[in-house]
Amino acid sequence: MNPATLESFGIEKRDICQTIAAEKIVRIYLDYDKRISKKIVRDRLGEKKYWLAIYRAAFHATAGLHHGDHDYDFNCRQLFKAI
């Protein structure tokens, strides 16, 4: 993802590197128990909501998002194990 685009979504410049790193390792679960692909989630949520959820998870290990009839759990705990 282009850093300028992430900035336009409201992600601070100093946080972009960690957000991109988190996106590479994130695991996303549908309704908290079924793993779902990043592509499907991006298509359902749109780029902005997808990246803002990644951004939150990049600094809090997880982030939950309700959209439509489903809950999405963005899990970036692996990022913190690597540090």
C-alpha positions, 0 to 999 in steps of 0.5 A: 500500500502506498504510504500517501494513501494510508496517510489520507486514511488518517494513519499518522506518518510515524505509524505507517511502517508498523501498520504495513508490517502488521498487514503482512502477518495479520490473521482475520477471523469472521465472527471470531472463529472462522479464518477468512482471507484478507482479500475477501475482507478488503472486498467487503469492508473497502480499503479504508476500513480494512487499513484502519482496522489493521492500524488499530490491531498493529498497536493493540494486538487485536482489533474488532470491527462489526460490519453488516451482519458479521464481526471481524477480528483482526489479530496481529499478536504475532507482531508483538512476539517478533519484537 
